[in-house]
Amino acid sequence: CNRHEHFKTPADEDELEDIDDDMVVGVIAEIEQEVLNESESDDDEYDLVDMYQPGPQQNDVHSSSDDSISSDDSFDPNAEDSDSDDSMIDEAAAGGASSAKRRKEQAANDGSGPSGSGGSGATAGSDYSHLDEDDETDETVRAIIAAIKKPRSSPPEIKLEDFITDICFHPQRDIIALATIIGDVHLYEYSNEENKLLRSIEVHAKACRDVEFTEDGRSLITCSKDKCVMVTDMETEKLKKLYETAHDDAINKLHVLDERLFATGDDAGTVKLWDFRTKDAIFELKEVEDQITQMLTNEQNKLLLATSADGYLTTYNIGARKLYVQSEPYEEEMNCMGIYRGSSKLVAGTSKGRLYTYNWGYFGYHCDMYPGIKSPISLMIPITDRIACVAGEDGNIRACHIAPYRNLGVVGQHNMPIESLDINNSGELLASSSHNNDVRFWNVKYFEDFGDIKYNEKHNAYKDKRHNLPSSKCTNASDFFADMTKEHDDDDADNGGGNNDID
């Protein structure tokens, strides 16, 4: 048989003639009824939404409902559930929290630019007058607003594009000089509100390794990898004096003794003494074979001390123009040093994190040794007569008490190794630069209130090494429970007082 006889299409004329008109009318009526029922169910859903939705947003809700609700009951996981009663109620209840969150995010965005370290407060140019601490109910938001409005205690951070090799504070004005690896020196005027670039001076063709101000602050002395020493007028940027090929090797350090004398040390261990009034060096000695890491003198300027990377502390007699004494060799680099206890003690830091103490005038061998922080110490700055700040490769600036030795805690932090340290003329601000091309300021005025530490005082060396001091931008983990401990002590005091009254 032919299969086409069983599967005939309605398009055949003989089939269309057999269809009853009443049957067609009935089918059309059923379709109209189904469409009417669907429209009524949709209207009910819209009415339910309108009960919880404000008037101006009704059109948006309707459009979103049409997109998310389909006739075949399909589910779109990306569509918002705008018909949920619970979600709308929660949204209405969280209206105040959302506004607080928006204000919090706005405050965070306003402070996202270059900010200072070592002190809280708003950056320059930010307006936080619209934030009201009293209007907030969330304690966290109130604390953030109070911290934002708190006046800064140190200048904001300075960020450069080039690597910063050395920093130096002006002896009289609020100016700091930044030497860079491309040979330029940038002069910034700093304040707690903002830092202003005064001028950039192109001094050397290669890396400027050290920069110092003269005693009167009118000139800059710089030394470089190009073996030159330059004296530049700070205001006019004119070259006042040039010592071309001052050393046979790259110059690493310089030190200003007084208004007419300064010393330089190079990578090969040669130390030279210079006078501004002469053309050539007035004194030269080479007693070590590695680079000079630091030089200093005391107020009498009779002895010039120099540390070197081959593990020697070498002392030169300035008046006699000859070697005074050289220490025994150490199996570690001697990187930095400082004078303490009324110029009676010299403390040197090493690449193994040790601190060696010498009695002044007796520099052949140390009289005391402190294991230190177990991390290389490359920089040291005396803060007071008994407190030093040391820094190195771990990026932390730590305070140490000298004689007796004691780790006082962390003054400040960098994300990368610290390259240079300096303290301003008032002794309140400590500046540090790191391999991240940034300069940060730390207010260390609180050290003036530190009393002498007694020998028999109990301490925990592990906690002291990690204790964050007031200038640090990090907080101590134990501070989280400080309020709870205080409340507990207050309760004990109240209970004790009540018992005494009963007795």
C-alpha positions in Angstrom: 0.0 0.0 0.0 1.0 3.6 -0.5 2.0 5.4 2.7 0.9 8.8 1.3 -2.7 7.7 1.7 -2.4 7.6 5.5 -0.4 10.8 5.8 -2.3 13.4 3.9 -1.7 17.1 4.5 -4.5 19.5 5.4 -3.6 21.5 2.4 -5.4 19.0 0.2 -8.5 20.6 -1.1 -10.7 17.5 -0.5 -9.8 17.5 3.2 -10.5 21.2 3.7 -13.9 20.8 2.3 -14.8 18.2 5.0 -13.9 20.5 7.9 -17.0 21.7 9.8 -17.3 25.5 10.4 -18.6 24.8 14.0 -15.3 23.0 14.8 -13.2 25.9 13.7 -15.2 28.3 15.8 -14.9 26.1 18.9 -11.1 25.8 18.5 -10.8 29.6 18.2 -12.9 30.1 21.4 -10.6 27.7 23.4 -7.5 29.6 22.3 -9.0 33.0 23.3 -9.9 31.6 26.8 -6.3 30.4 27.4 -4.9 33.7 26.4 -7.4 35.5 28.8 -6.4 33.3 31.7 -2.7 33.9 31.2 -3.2 37.7 31.1 -5.2 37.6 34.4 -2.4 35.7 36.2 0.2 38.2 35.0 -1.9 41.1 36.3 -2.1 39.5 39.7 1.7 39.2 39.8 2.1 42.8 38.9 -0.3 43.9 41.5 1.7 42.0 44.1 4.9 43.7 43.1 3.3 47.2 43.2 2.5 46.7 46.8 6.2 46.7 47.7 7.7 48.9 45.0 7.7 52.8 44.9 5.8 54.5 42.2 8.6 55.9 40.1 10.2 52.4 39.7 7.1 50.5 38.6 8.0 50.6 34.9 11.4 49.2 35.7 9.9 46.4 37.7 7.4 45.5 35.0 10.1 45.3 32.4 12.3 43.2 34.5 9.4 40.8 35.3 8.6 40.4 31.6 12.2 39.4 31.1 12.5 37.0 34.0 9.0 35.3 33.8 8.2 33.4 30.7 5.2 31.4 29.6 7.0 28.1 29.7 8.1 28.6 33.4 11.8 28.7 32.4 14.3 29.8 35.0 17.1 32.3 34.4 19.8 32.1 37.1 21.2 35.6 36.1 17.8 37.4 36.5 17.1 39.4 39.7 14.3 38.1 41.8 12.4 41.3 42.0 9.2 39.6 43.1 10.7 38.3 46.4 9.0 39.8 49.4 11.9 39.0 51.7 14.5 40.6 49.5 12.5 43.8 49.3 11.9 44.0 53.0 15.6 43.4 53.7 16.6 46.0 51.2 14.3 48.6 52.9 15.7 47.7 56.3 19.3 48.0 55.2 18.8 51.4 53.6 20.6 53.2 56.4 23.5 50.7 56.4 23.8 51.1 52.6 24.1 54.9 52.9 26.8 54.5 55.6 28.6 52.0 53.4 28.5 54.4 50.4 29.9 57.2 52.6 32.6 54.9 53.8 33.6 53.9 50.3 33.6 57.5 49.2 35.9 58.4 52.1 38.2 55.5 51.1 38.2 56.6 47.5 39.1 60.2 48.5 42.1 59.0 50.4 43.3 56.6 47.7 46.0 59.0 46.4 49.6 59.4 47.8 49.2 59.2 51.6 51.6 59.6 54.5 52.7 57.0 56.9 53.3 57.1 60.6 50.2 59.3 61.3 46.5 59.2 60.6 44.5 61.9 58.9 43.2 63.1 55.5 45.5 63.8 52.6 46.0 67.3 51.3 43.1 68.6 49.3 40.5 66.1 50.7 37.3 67.5 52.1 35.7 65.3 54.8 33.4 68.0 56.3 30.3 66.1 55.1 31.2 63.1 57.4 29.5 63.4 60.7 30.6 61.0 63.4 27.6 61.7 65.6 25.1 60.7 63.0 26.5 57.2 62.5 25.3 54.3 64.6 27.9 51.7 63.4 30.9 51.9 65.7 33.3 50.8 63.0 32.2 53.6 60.7 32.4 56.1 63.5 36.0 55.0 64.2 36.9 55.3 60.6 35.5 58.9 60.4 37.3 59.8 63.6 40.6 58.5 62.2 40.1 60.4 58.9 39.4 63.7 60.7 42.3 63.2 63.1 45.2 65.7 62.3 48.2 64.2 60.7 51.4 63.9 62.8 53.8 63.4 59.9 54.1 64.4 56.3 52.5 62.2 53.6 54.6 59.8 51.5 56.8 61.0 48.6 56.9 58.7 45.6 59.4 59.0 42.7 59.8 57.2 39.4 63.5 56.7 39.9 65.3 54.7 42.6 66.2 56.8 45.6 69.8 56.3 46.8 70.0 58.7 49.7 68.0 61.3 51.6 69.1 64.3 53.8 67.2 66.9 55.9 68.0 70.5 55.7 69.8 71.7 58.9 67.5 74.7 59.4 64.4 74.6 57.1 61.7 72.0 56.5 63.3 70.8 53.3 64.5 67.3 52.4 66.8 66.4 49.6 66.4 63.1 47.6 69.3 61.8 45.5 68.4 59.4 42.7 70.1 56.7 40.7 70.1 58.8 37.5 72.2 61.6 39.2 69.4 64.1 40.0 68.6 65.7 43.4 65.0 66.6 44.2 64.3 69.2 46.9 60.9 68.9 48.7 59.4 71.2 51.2 57.5 69.0 53.6 54.6 69.6 56.1 51.9 67.5 57.7 49.4 68.6 55.1 51.4 68.2 51.8 54.9 67.9 50.3 55.8 70.5 47.6 58.5 69.9 45.0 60.8 73.0 45.1 63.2 72.1 42.3 65.0 69.3 40.7 68.8 69.7 40.1 70.7 67.7 37.6 74.1 67.2 39.2 75.8 64.0 38.0 75.9 61.9 34.9 75.7 58.6 36.9 74.1 57.6 40.2 74.3 60.1 43.0 75.1 57.9 45.9 75.2 60.4 48.8 73.9 63.9 49.4 74.6 66.3 52.3 73.9 69.9 53.2 76.6 72.2 54.4 76.3 73.5 57.9 74.7 76.7 56.9 72.3 74.9 54.5 73.1 77.1 51.5 74.9 74.4 49.5 74.5 70.7 48.5 77.5 68.4 48.5 77.0 65.3 46.3 79.2 62.3 45.4 78.6 59.9 42.6 79.6 56.8 40.8 81.2 59.0 38.2 84.0 59.7 40.8 83.1 63.4 41.1 82.2 65.5 44.0 80.0 68.6 43.4 79.1 71.6 45.5 75.9 73.2 44.3 74.1 76.3 45.4 70.7 75.2 46.6 68.8 78.4 45.6 70.3 79.2 42.2 71.2 75.6 41.2 74.6 76.9 40.0 77.7 74.8 40.5 80.0 76.4 43.1 82.8 73.9 43.1 83.7 70.7 41.2 86.2 68.1 42.3 86.5 66.2 39.0 87.9 62.6 39.4 88.2 63.1 43.1 88.8 59.4 43.6 90.1 56.7 41.3 87.1 54.5 42.2 83.4 55.2 42.5 82.7 57.3 45.6 80.2 55.7 48.0 80.0 58.0 51.1 80.7 61.5 52.2 80.5 63.3 55.6 80.5 67.0 56.5 82.7 67.8 59.5 82.3 71.6 59.8 81.8 74.7 57.7 85.0 74.0 55.7 85.9 70.3 55.9 84.3 67.2 54.6 85.4 63.6 54.0 84.8 61.1 51.2 85.2 57.3 50.9 85.1 55.1 47.8 84.4 51.5 46.8 88.1 50.5 47.2 88.5 51.7 50.8 90.2 55.0 50.2 89.3 57.9 52.6 90.1 61.5 51.7 89.7 64.8 53.6 88.8 68.0 51.7 88.8 71.7 52.4 86.5 74.0 50.5 89.3 76.5 50.2 91.7 74.2 48.4 91.5 72.4 45.1 93.0 69.1 46.1 92.5 66.7 49.0 94.4 67.7 52.1 94.6 64.1 53.5 94.3 60.6 52.0 94.7 57.1 53.4 93.8 53.6 52.2 93.7 51.1 55.1 91.0 48.7 53.9 90.3 46.8 50.7 86.5 47.1 50.5 84.0 50.0 50.2 83.5 52.5 52.9 80.0 52.1 54.3 79.8 55.1 56.8 81.9 57.9 58.3 81.3 60.1 61.3 83.0 62.3 63.9 82.0 63.6 67.3 81.7 67.3 68.3 85.4 67.7 68.9 86.2 66.6 65.3 89.6 65.2 66.3 88.9 61.6 65.1 87.3 60.5 61.8 85.7 57.0 62.1 84.9 54.8 59.1 83.3 51.4 58.7 84.0 49.1 55.8 82.4 46.1 54.1 85.5 43.9 54.8 84.8 44.0 58.6 86.9 46.8 60.0 86.3 49.9 62.1 89.1 52.3 61.1 89.9 55.6 63.0 91.9 58.5 61.5 93.6 61.3 63.4 92.4 64.4 61.6 95.0 66.8 63.2 98.0 64.5 62.7 96.8 63.4 59.2 97.5 59.7 60.0 95.9 56.4 61.1 94.8 56.4 64.8 93.7 52.8 65.3 92.1 49.9 63.4 89.9 47.3 65.0 90.3 43.6 64.8 88.7 42.1 61.7 85.2 40.8 62.0 83.7 38.0 59.9 80.8 40.3 58.9 80.3 43.6 57.2 80.5 46.7 59.4 77.7 48.8 57.9 76.8 51.7 60.2 77.4 53.3 63.6 76.3 55.9 66.0 77.6 57.8 69.1 75.7 57.6 72.4 75.9 58.2 76.2 77.4 61.6 75.9 80.0 60.6 73.3 81.3 58.0 75.6 80.1 55.0 73.6 80.2 54.0 69.9 77.8 51.4 68.6 78.3 49.7 65.2 75.8 47.5 63.3 76.7 44.6 61.2 75.4 42.4 58.3 74.6 39.7 60.8 72.3 41.9 62.9 74.7 42.4 65.8 75.4 45.6 67.6 79.0 46.1 68.9 79.7 48.7 71.6 83.1 50.4 71.9 84.4 52.7 74.6 85.3 56.0 73.0 89.0 56.1 72.2 89.3 52.3 72.4 88.3 51.1 69.0 90.6 48.1 68.8 87.9 45.6 70.0 84.4 45.9 71.3 83.5 45.9 75.0 80.0 44.6 74.6 77.9 42.8 72.0 74.2 42.5 71.5 72.8 39.8 69.2 70.4 42.3 67.8 67.4 41.4 65.6 68.8 38.4 63.6 68.5 40.5 60.4 71.2 42.5 58.6 71.6 46.0 59.9 72.6 48.4 57.2 71.5 51.8 58.7 71.5 53.4 62.1 70.3 56.8 63.3 70.7 58.1 66.9 67.3 59.4 68.1 68.2 60.2 71.7 71.4 59.8 73.8 70.4 56.2 74.5 67.9 55.2 71.7 68.9 54.2 68.2 66.8 53.4 65.1 68.2 50.6 62.9 66.9 49.3 59.6 67.9 46.9 56.9 66.8 44.4 54.4 63.6 43.2 56.1 62.0 46.7 55.6 61.4 47.4 59.3 62.7 50.3 61.3 63.3 49.2 64.9 64.2 51.1 68.0 66.9 49.8 70.3 67.9 51.1 73.7 71.6 51.3 74.2 73.3 50.3 77.5 71.3 48.4 78.6 70.4 46.9 75.3 66.7 46.3 74.7 64.5 46.0 71.6 61.8 48.7 72.0 59.7 47.8 69.0 59.0 48.7 65.4 59.0 52.4 64.5 57.8 52.0 60.9 57.7 49.6 57.9 58.4 49.4 54.2 57.4 46.7 51.8 61.0 46.4 50.5 64.5 46.8 51.9 65.3 50.2 53.3 68.0 52.2 51.5 68.5 55.3 53.7 67.6 57.0 57.0 67.8 60.5 58.3 66.3 62.6 61.1 65.3 66.3 60.9 66.9 69.2 62.8 64.2 69.1 65.6 64.6 65.4 66.2 60.8 64.8 65.8 60.7 63.4 62.2 62.4 60.3 60.9 62.5 59.8 57.1 63.3 56.5 55.3 63.5 55.5 51.7 63.2 52.0 50.3 63.7 50.1 47.1 60.1 50.9 46.2 61.2 54.4 45.3 59.2 55.9 48.2 60.1 58.2 51.2 58.0 57.8 54.3 58.0 60.0 57.4 57.6 58.8 61.0 56.9 61.0 64.0 59.3 59.8 66.8 58.7 62.7 69.3 57.3 60.2 71.8 60.9 58.9 72.4 61.5 62.0 74.5 59.2 60.6 77.2 61.0 57.2 77.3 62.6 56.8 80.7 65.8 54.8 81.3 65.4 51.1 81.3 66.5 49.3 84.4 68.7 46.2 84.1 66.5 44.1 86.4 63.3 44.9 84.5 61.6 41.8 83.1 60.9 41.7 79.4 60.1 39.3 76.6 62.6 39.7 73.8 60.3 38.0 71.3 57.5 40.4 71.9 59.7 43.4 72.1 61.1 42.8 68.6 57.6 42.7 67.1 56.0 45.4 69.3 54.7 48.3 67.1 55.4 51.7 68.5 53.0 54.8 68.1 54.6 55.9 64.9 54.0 52.5 63.2 51.1 52.3 60.8 50.5 48.7 62.0 48.8 47.8 65.2 49.6 45.1 67.8 47.5 42.0 67.8 47.2 42.2 71.6 45.5 45.6 71.3 42.4 43.9 70.0 41.6 42.6 73.5 42.8 45.8 75.3 39.3 47.1 75.9 38.0 43.7 77.1 40.9 43.6 79.6 40.2 47.1 80.8 36.5 46.3 81.3 37.4 43.2 83.2 39.7 45.1 85.5 37.0 47.7 86.1 34.6 45.0 87.1 37.1 43.5 89.5 37.6 46.9 91.0 33.9 47.5 91.5 33.4 44.1 93.1 36.4 44.7 95.4 35.0 48.0 96.4 31.6 46.5 97.2 33.1 43.8 99.4 35.0 46.4 101.4 31.9 48.4 102.0 30.1 45.2 103.3 33.0 44.4 105.6 
